[in-house]
Amino acid sequence: MGKRAKRPDGASSIYFGKDGYWHGRVTVGVRDDGRPDRRHVMSKISEAEVIKKVRELEKQRDAGKVRKPGRPWTVKAWLLHWVEEIAKPSVRENTYAGYEVAVRVHLVPGVGAHRLDKLEPEHLERFYTKMLASGSKPATAHQAHRTIRTALNHAMRRGHVTRNVAMLAVPPRIEDEEVEPYDIEEVQRLLAEAAKLRNSARWSIALALGLRQGEALGLRWSDVDLNAGILRVRKNRLRPKYLHGCGGECGRKPGYCKQRIRKNEDTANTKSRAGRRVIGVPAELARLLELHRQEQERERVRAAQEWHETGFVFTSPIGQPLMPSTDYDVWKQLLTDAKVRDGRLHDARHTAATVLLILGVPERVVMQIMGWSSTAMAARYQHVTGGILADVAQRVGGLIWEVAKPVADDGSGGSAGVR
């Protein structure tokens, strides 16, 4: 019998060992040290069983689905690595904050003990069910789902897993957010009550132009051209985040440390290209903004050397940018004082969008004003209250802006409607 031909380097091999097992070895790639990455399979049953295992491993290799060599990751280890080393340097600060909470509060305690390559869709589905049973809202479970789906995409691209099981898992159903715009009577009461406050134009901006909270608080005077009647939306006001200035010795959370150090900027670019936009300002609103600018100049004079020149449109009495949490508290108090039903700050944005659509403003123009990137957003605003449907076309242009009309000077030196 002739000599058996030598197998080419890297070819799979199958043999019967002295230990009584059939063995198979398959080259699936190259290790970090440059040596061939040879994987081993075995069976005591038969050669056919090993051949089957070898063919399956070759199939995975050819499809690029073979797990990398080395100690396998746990879900906890991968998520912590991903959120700090991959996500944090590459995503927006608010996006990272959402990821970090989902990882630390929900995912690590819930599924962190599993081996990454052994995680199954059913593990995630049981985890989502437990979240709901413990009181979490479906939207919170969805945030956890989106977070692990993104983390597993990175793991799959790096060869740590062969598939993304979060793409197969079914998260809890969430209902579309109900759009509840205020009607004209409510808007009028809100604006009349807002006229008694500092920064009253802040609420006209919300109810007429639909700016998001971060967009309104992030406005600088350099973004406003009252002569041309335009307003540029470019930045979002960020919630402040702090580090300990005492090295943690105070025992408090960083935000309550007396020596705290701000670790993020006041603003960041808007999240999407659609969010960066130019909006036409109605004449009545331009008048309110001009009155507001005059009042801010008087505050600058009164504050003297304590004034902080930040350039923001809406500030504290000494020129510092407004805190989102304080702004939210003012909104809630404004609803109470105006005797208007309780609602989210975002409902003011809903109101502006609804009014624009009912007035017959083209959908593409509404998308530009609102900063939407998808026509699907406009569809959510088609359900509106009867009060708006009945009379908005006749009344929104006039009565809603009664507070913008100049009032005779009362001798106090202040401007009517801007205090």
C-alpha positions, 0 to 999 in steps of 0.5 A: 500500500502506498504512502498516505499523502501528507495533509496540507498545513492547517487542514482538519485532522481526525484520529483514534487516540490511545485513550479510546476516544476519537479526536478531531482538530480544526484550525479556525484562525490565528491566536494573538501570539501568531500560532494557529488557533486549533480547536479540539473535539472528541467522542467515545461513540464513533468516528462519524460523531467526531466527523460531524463535530469537525464539519460543524466547527468548520462551518462556524469557522467559514461563517466567522462565528467561532468564539475567540480563544481564552477565558470566556467573559461573563455578562457582568464583566463584558457589560462593565467593560463595554459601558466604561471602555467602549460606550463612555468615550464614544457616545453623548453624556446623556446616552452614557448615563442611561446605559450606565444606569441600565447596566448597574441597576438592572442588567448586572444584578439580573443576568450578570452571572451568565457566561456571555457565550451561554446567554439565551433569549429566554434568559433575557425574557425571564429577566424582563418579566421579573423587572415588571413584577418588581415594579419597573415600567415597561419603558425601563425594561425596554431601556435595559433591552436596548442597552444589552442589545447594543453591548452584545452587538459590540461583543459579536463584532469582536468575536466574543459571541457568535450571535446577538441573543437580544435581537431574538428576545422579545421585550415587554410591549409599551404603549405609545405615549399619549399626546395631551396638548393643552387647549386654548383656554389653558394656554391663555391662563398659563401665559397670563400667570407666567407673565407674573414670573421672572423669565416669563418668555421661557414659557411662551417659547415652550407653548408657541415654538415647542422647544424641548427643555434642554433647547430652551435653557441652552439658548444664548442671545447669540442664537437670537436675531430679533430684527430678522425674526429668527431663532437658532437651536444648536445646543442642549442644556445639560444636567450638571454632574459633579466630582468630589472636591474633598476626595470623598471624605465628606461621605456624601454624594458628589452633588452634595459635597461642599467642595464639589467640582463640576465635571461636565459642560453647561451645554452640548450639541443637539442630539440629531441634525434635525434638532439643529434648526432655524425657527421663525419667531412670531412678532408677538413672541419677538416683542416678549423676548425684547422685553425680557432682554431689557429686564435682564439688562436691569438685573445685570446692573443690579447684580453689579460685580456678582453678575456672571456673563454667560450669554444665556437667554434665560438665567438666574438673577445673577446671570447663571444658566438655569438648572433643569430641575429648578425649571421643572419645579417652576413649571409645576408651580405654574400649572397650580397657580394657573389652575390648569390640569397637571401635565408634563413639561413635554406637554407644552411641546405637544401643544405647540406641535398640535396647534401648528398641524391644525393651522394647516402648516405643511408637515415638512415645515412642522418637522423643521420647527419641531426638530423631528427627523421622522414623519412618524412623529407627526402622526402621533400629534393627529389626536387632539382635544375638541377645544383646539379643533373648534377655535384655534384657527381664529384665536391662536394668532391673537388672544394667546398673545395678549400678554405681549401687548405693552402696558403703561409704565406703572412707575416701578421701572420694570417691564409689564409681563417680564418680571 
